Amino acid sequence: MNEEQVRKGRKSEQFMQDEVFATALEKMRGDLLWEFENSKPEEAAKREIIWAQLRAIENFRNEMAKMIDNGKVAQRAIERAQKNLV
């Protein structure tokens, strides 16, 4: 655990909380769900692509959440180490 993880965690959290980014990501997700739900029965290939895109959005969110969590863990580790030095 180090300062770099703390920095990345904080940047990731700021990024995910950004109103414009969050709105755009949610709009993309909503548009994809609409396309998926309104696809024709014979458009299986289209639904597969949409599903992959939805999974990519979810995977991105999960990776960002991991970076945020790792940053918080690293910050706590640094704080504990500093307390032990005092």
Secondary structure, DSSP 8 states (H G I E B T S, - for coil): --HHHHHHHHHHHHHHH-HHHHHHHHHHHHHHHHHHHT--TT-HHHHHHHHHHHHHHHHHHHHHHHHHHHHHHHHHHHHHHHHHH-
